[in-house]
Amino acid sequence: MLAEVSRREPDADRARAELAQQTRVGEALVRGLVRAQLALALRLSLVVLIGLGGLPWLFAIAPSVGRVTVFGINLPWLLLGLVSFPFLIAVGWAYVWLAERNEQDFTDLVQRPER
């Protein structure tokens, strides 16, 4: 047990030290994580923009779709008033899951021993 404590991964320690000391390598690693998170946020923002922002375009281009009723409720009200909330929750859940995966990949990269 004591042998395990004394035996540490020097490469992983070096990567953590570069992050802590904010060297060029550490800054590049953090910048890569920030870019990945920003790209994820922009992609999912585009999904929301197309998903919700495209509905008014659909109703303007095809007015007959806007006059459809489902269970006595007009389709635009149903989509924008009821279906939009589960859609936004699903996109939010996907963002959190994918952002955590990005962070886990970053942590694995920092702790990975070099060869």
C-alpha positions in Angstrom: 0.0 0.0 0.0 2.8 2.4 0.8 4.5 1.5 -2.4 1.4 2.6 -4.3 1.4 6.0 -2.6 5.1 6.6 -3.3 4.7 5.5 -6.9 3.1 8.4 -8.7 2.8 9.1 -12.4 5.3 11.8 -13.1 3.9 12.7 -16.5 0.4 13.3 -15.1 2.0 15.3 -12.3 3.9 17.4 -14.9 0.7 18.1 -16.9 -1.1 19.2 -13.7 1.8 21.4 -12.8 1.7 23.0 -16.2 -1.9 23.8 -15.7 -1.4 25.1 -12.2 1.6 27.2 -13.3 -0.2 28.5 -16.4 2.6 27.6 -18.8 2.1 27.7 -22.6 1.1 24.1 -22.6 -1.3 24.5 -19.8 -2.9 27.5 -21.5 -3.2 25.6 -24.7 -4.9 22.7 -22.9 -7.4 25.1 -21.2 -7.9 27.0 -24.4 -8.8 23.7 -26.2 -11.4 22.9 -23.5 -12.9 26.4 -23.7 -13.1 26.1 -27.5 -14.8 22.6 -27.2 -17.3 24.0 -24.8 -18.0 27.0 -26.9 -18.4 24.9 -30.1 -20.8 22.7 -28.2 -22.9 25.7 -27.0 -23.0 27.2 -30.5 -24.1 23.9 -32.1 -26.9 23.4 -29.6 -27.9 27.0 -29.9 -28.2 26.4 -33.6 -30.4 23.4 -32.9 -32.7 25.5 -30.7 -32.7 28.4 -33.3 -33.7 26.1 -36.1 -36.1 24.0 -34.0 -38.0 26.9 -32.4 -37.1 29.7 -34.8 -38.1 27.7 -37.8 -41.7 27.2 -36.6 -42.8 30.8 -37.5 -41.2 30.4 -40.9 -43.0 27.2 -41.4 -46.3 28.8 -40.5 -45.6 31.8 -42.7 -44.6 29.6 -45.7 -47.4 27.1 -45.3 -50.3 28.8 -43.7 -52.4 25.7 -44.0 -50.1 24.0 -41.4 -50.9 26.8 -39.0 -54.6 26.1 -39.3 -54.3 22.4 -38.3 -55.9 21.5 -35.0 -54.9 18.6 -32.8 -57.3 17.7 -30.0 -59.1 21.0 -30.6 -55.9 23.0 -30.2 -54.2 24.9 -33.0 -50.9 23.4 -34.0 -48.9 26.6 -33.5 -50.1 26.9 -29.9 -49.5 23.2 -29.3 -45.9 23.3 -30.7 -44.9 26.6 -29.2 -46.8 26.4 -25.9 -46.4 22.8 -25.0 -43.9 20.9 -27.1 -41.2 23.6 -26.8 -40.6 23.0 -23.1 -39.7 19.3 -23.4 -37.6 20.2 -26.4 -35.7 22.8 -24.4 -35.2 20.5 -21.5 -33.9 17.8 -23.8 -31.4 20.3 -25.4 -30.3 21.4 -21.9 -29.8 17.8 -20.7 -27.8 17.1 -23.9 -25.7 20.1 -23.3 -24.9 19.2 -19.7 -24.1 15.6 -20.7 -21.9 16.6 -23.6 -20.1 19.3 -21.6 -19.4 16.8 -18.8 -18.0 14.5 -21.4 -15.7 17.2 -22.8 -14.5 17.9 -19.3 -13.9 14.2 -18.7 -11.9 14.0 -21.9 -9.9 17.0 -20.8 -9.2 15.3 -17.4 -8.2 12.1 -19.1 -5.9 14.0 -21.4 -4.2 15.7 -18.5 -3.9 12.5 -16.4 -2.8 10.3 -19.3 0.8 9.2 -19.0 3.0 10.3 -22.0 4.7 7.6 -24.0 
